[in-house]
Amino acid sequence: MEHAHRIVYVCPVCLLVSDRQEMHHDQLMSECDAGAPGDERSKPILSPDGELVTHAPRWWVERCFLQHGKSKA
């Protein structure tokens, strides 16, 4: 059985995450697909050696850091 994707919203200024889209810092929060519960995008990023790079889930790192041109590793 396939689970529905989780949609969350991220403030482009302070990176606050919400379950509903609203204005924050005078900007509309951006929609982000957090994936299905338990999928790879919901897990933290590991190095090729299996060491923890960040506790944040992959979807959050992709959305918040890569959007702003920063490296995730």
N, C-alpha and C positions, 0 to 999 in steps of 0.2 A: 504494500500500500504506500503510495506516494503522499508525503506531507506537503501542505501548502507552504509557499515561501512566506517568510516574515518580512513585512515592509516596515521600516523605521524611518525617522526623519532626523536629519543632522543640521545643526546650525552652522553655516559656513564661517562664522566669526569665532565662536568659542568651542565649537565641536560638541555641544550638548546634544544628546540623543533623546528622542521622544517617540512615543507610539502614535502620535498624531501630528499632522502638519499645522504649524502655527507661525506667527511672526515672532522673531527673536532677534534682538539687536537691529530692529527696523528692517529685517530681511525675512523673506519666506524661507522656512527650513527646507532643505533639499531631500527628496525621496531617495531611499537606499534599500536595495533588496538584500536582506541579511541571510537569505537562503533558508532551506528547510532545517528544522532542528536536527542537530547531530551531523550535518554535512561538513565537509572540509573547510568551508568558508566560516564556519562557526567556531573553529578550533584556533588556538593561538599559533603564531608563526614559530617554526623551529628551524634551526640552522641545518645545513646538510649533514652535520654530525649528530643531529638530534637534540641539540641544546636549545633551550627556550630563548627566543629573541625578544618576544614581548608577550605579556599576558593578554593583550587586546586580541579580539578575534580578527581573523584575516579580513572580513568584510569592512570592519571599522578602519583598519590600517589602510586598505585600498581606497576607501572613500575619503578619509580625512587627510591622509598624508600624501598619497599619490596625486590627489586632485590639486594640492598646493605645491606640487613639484618637489617634494621632499622624498628622500630615500627611505625605504622600510627596513633596511638591514644595516 
